[in-house]
Amino acid sequence: MLAERTQKRNSPSEDAHSFLAGRLFDDAAIDGSSHAAKSGRRWRYYISRAVLKGRSQDRGSVTRVPAAKIEKQVSQRSEAY
């Protein structure tokens, strides 16, 4: 019965929208992706590994990066090549 009711969940690596997760770095690693929702709109961003793990003292100078903005810049740069 448990197997029948188990729902498949996506792992962070399966999130096609966050294709830069684990690939962004500053003076500390920007590792994961996350989101917030307000008024039915979803706001995605990349977040520091230290912040994700609750180690705020180890965070770098950049803790969150808006996903849409950085993904657009990366896409435009890659198209130029």
Secondary structure, DSSP 8 states (H G I E B T S, - for coil): -HHHH------GGG-GGGTTTTTEESSSEEEEEEEEEETTEEEEEEEEHHHHTT-GGG--S--EEEHHHHHHHHHHHHHH-
